[in-house]
């Protein structure tokens, strides 16, 4: 049989195929800019409208009458910046590109074959808006946000043995996101929570040892977008934070009461009535103090953490809305309006200052509604632009001339593989298997547009056992389904592309893959046919197009 020799050829050339795809994704800046300009020339009416429009000016967000108007203002702020920097925006992404991007960003997984077929066949002019709403309302959206925030909240070296406690936090987060609890209240409840680890946030306090300094550093970074830990030992060298500011904020966590690790009892978080912090190398007690503000005062009610939670959700907190908007923006666009995403200090200037402040104010005005924020951003023309097909210069990425290419997170890759391979839900939800996969594949780098890290991830997957087992030809999952005599070679190739790249194959791809099936021989056994389909699947899964969000 010719099959075995063909299989070796397929496995050998995949490395070359992968590199060629990366070259296409990371071409020269000059080629990218020219391609974008050429595409833009095909839409002169749109280009003329952009040029003719007057530059936007900042307004009181209370004057913005609808989410649609906010979406339009975001696009105009971006277009004004592009025009000021003489950059031409890319054309709109194709329907297949848009659906795959939207599904990964809002639900954390590529779309199903049925969803791709349904969306491509949908002829409604507003179908993109309709599908944005559909994905925001799906249970997977809450699950995806819970996964994203759990990774953000728990340290990267989180102990695998505490997996059950981490799942308690995941369930708590998923419930809050499923009910679209306003974000300021979610943060307030997280900071003032009590109880055991199974109830949710308690595992956060345990992983940091209930240490006031560590809790101050983590919560300010996660919820306020501030890196104040540099002020722990001395005044911040690049910002206005003083050492007293750091310890004043840490004092809100000084009265946490948790059981000793040596005690044979369930871990509980509660608040005591005493407990102070002192300046390092000093006996001076530092009273609680809000970041950049004042102390709670003698008439403040509740525990110290409760006082902090009340301030977090109040209009006196200028940081919460900006930090949340920057994080959500980073999730959708690959980098924040301020980068790094968790450092909004004076040393980092927003790429679009007026847009950033206006969107943060609008988010706060409209009840810190996260679903509303995602909907506004996903409906922008900027989000729906075609992605870069090259390594354009920093200006193009910063000003969003096109959608930046993002490497998949380890969780997105894991869930997408399970969906593509048609793995049972029990295996997909196996926390230990997921944890081990993520530990191998996840990067701690905040910038998901770092292609080198994506290459490392791809090579690990290419040479690992995960795909080797899944595409070995065993009668399971998608390879078993493709051996059905009901499918023609063309239909099998079409299903493979829809299940992996979320699009139909082009003419050249269809011819190449059908020829590979033909070359394998007509006298194949069922097992051989499964292996042939497994090889084609392996090639697609190891492609740059599969492993990047574009």
C-alpha positions, 0 to 999 in steps of 0.5 A: 500500500502507498499509504505508509510512505505518504504518511511519512512525507506528510509528517516530514513536510509539516514543519515547513508548512508551519514555518511558511504559514508563520511567514505569511502571518509575520511578513515585512511591514512594507508588504503589510502596509501596502496590502492594507492600502490596496484593500482600502482603495477598493472602498473609496466611499468609506475612505472619503467619509473618514477623511471628510469627518471632523475630528472628534472632541471629548464630551460628557458621557451623559450626553451619549444617548446609546451604546450604538453611539458609544461604538461609533465614537470609539471607531471615530477616535481610532480613525482620527488617530489613524488619520493623524498618523497617516495610517490606512485601516484594513478592510473588514474581516471575512465572515469566517474570520470574524466568527472564529475570532468572536467565538474565541474571544467571547466563549474561549473556544472555536465555533462548532462545524454547525455554527460555522455553517449556520453563520456563513449561510445567514443572510441577515444584514445585522447577523454579526450583531445578532451573533455577538448577542448570542455568544454573550448570552451563552453559558460558555461566555460566563465559563470563559470569563471565570477561567480568564479571571481565575488565571488572573487571580491565582498565581502561576505557580498555584499548587496542583494539589489545591485544584478542588479549591480552585474549582470552588473559585471558578464556580463562584466566578462563573455564577457572578458572570452568568448573572452579569453581576455589576463589576463593582459589586463583584469586586466588593464581594470578592474583597469582603468575602468570608467562609471556606475555600469551597465558597470561592474567594477564600482560596485567593487569601490562602494562596497568599498566606493572608499576608497584608503586603502580598494581598495589597500588591495583588489586589491593587494590580488585579482590580486597580491596574496599579503596581504599588509593590515597588513602594513596599520598601521605599517610595515608588521611583517612577510614580507618586506612590509613597511607602506610607501609601502602600502600607496604608492600603495593606492595613485593610488586610491586617485584621484577616483571621485564618487558621494555622496551617498546622491545625487540622481544620477547614480553612476559613476566612474571617475578620478579627477586631484587631491587627495592624501593619507597621512600616518596615524596620520601624514600630510605627503603626500605619492606619488604613488609607485608600489608594491616593485618598484618605483614611476611612475616618473614625465613623466608618462602619464594618470590618476593614475589608468591608470599608475597602470594598465600599470604597472600591464600588464608590464614585471616590475610586477613580481606578476601578473602571479604567482598570476593567476597561483596559483588561477587557480591551486587552482581551479583545485586541491583544493589548490594552489601551495602556500596556502593560495591562496591569500598570496604569501608572504615570509612566505609561501613556494610553494609546488613545487617551480621550477614548480611554477616559470616555469609555471608562466613564461610560462603563461606570455610568452604566452600572459597570455592566461587563456584557454591555462593555463586551457588546460595545467593543465587539460591534466596533469596526476596529474589532471587525477589521481583518488581521495583520498578515505581517509584522507591521511596525509598532504604530500599526499595532498601537493604533489598530490599523488592523486586528492584531494576531493573538496567540491562543491562551492555553485554555483556549487551545485546550478547549478548542482541541477537545471540540475539534477532536470530539472528546467526551464532555467528561474528558473535557471537564477533567480538571487534572488533565486541563491543569497539566496541559495548561502548565505545559502550554501557558505563557506568563507574558501579558502580551498575546501578540508576542509571536515567538511565544506562540511558536514555542507553544506550537512546537511543544504541541507538534512534538507532544503526545496530545495530538499523537494519540488523538490522530493515531487512527484509533476509532474515536472522535472525529477520525472515526466519524470521517471514515463513514461511507456516507462522506465523499473525499470532498466532504471529508476535507470540508469537514476537516477544515470547518472543524479546525480552521472554521472555514471552507477550504479554498480550491488549492487546499481542497485539491491538495487534501483530496489528492492525499486521500487518493494517493493513500490508495483505494484498498485501505482498511478502516484503520488505515483510513482513520490514520490518513484522516488523522494525518490530515487533521494533525497537519491542520491542528499544527498550522499557524492558522489554528494556533493563533486568533486572527 
